[in-house]
Amino acid sequence: MDDLTELIDLIKLTAKIVVNEFISIPEDKLSMQGDRWTVSDHIKHACNSERGLLWVLNNILEGGEGASSEFDLDKYNASNRNKMNDTTISDMIDEFKIQREATLELVKTITENSLRLKGRHASQRIFTVAEMLLIIAIHPLHHMKEISRIVDIKFDYNHLVDKFTSLFN
């Protein structure tokens, strides 16, 4: 997917899905433990990570390399989860909405030619700007899929998450 209009539509669509899905998770399920993280950890990470992804995207668009080759994603994620221990899910969803609006504002400045620029993602893989936008759009759904597995709720967005995971295979 490298058409700017399609990417904008996907970013808007996934924002609505994420907010609705996260709001619907019962409070008593937030502490349930998955393989690595609790439900709450997944929500907080999904809502907070867009800020970092936007920084990487901006850096690439300004001619930079993206994430530093020294960047340690696991250390960053652990640190951010710890910093958010006292943050409510409602506050994180509000933060997600703010960050997603910032994403949409940035996308308005991107040209079709810019979609082919390449840079380093925090995972240390090289992606085009178009692929980075796809990651930003779908990353929270990847975590919603994990949450649905932990709390045993229905998840209808595998077709979108498959696009995300295919980028990392």
Secondary structure, DSSP 4 states (H G I P E B T S, - for coil): ---HHHHHHHHHHHHHHHHHHHHTS-GGGTT-B-SSSBHHHHHHHHHHHHHHHHHHHHHHHTT--BS-TT--HHHHHHHHHHHTTT--HHHHHHHHHHHHHHHHHHHTT--TGGGG-EEE-TTS-EEEHHHHHHHHHHHHHHHHHHHHHHHT-----HHHHHHHHHHT-
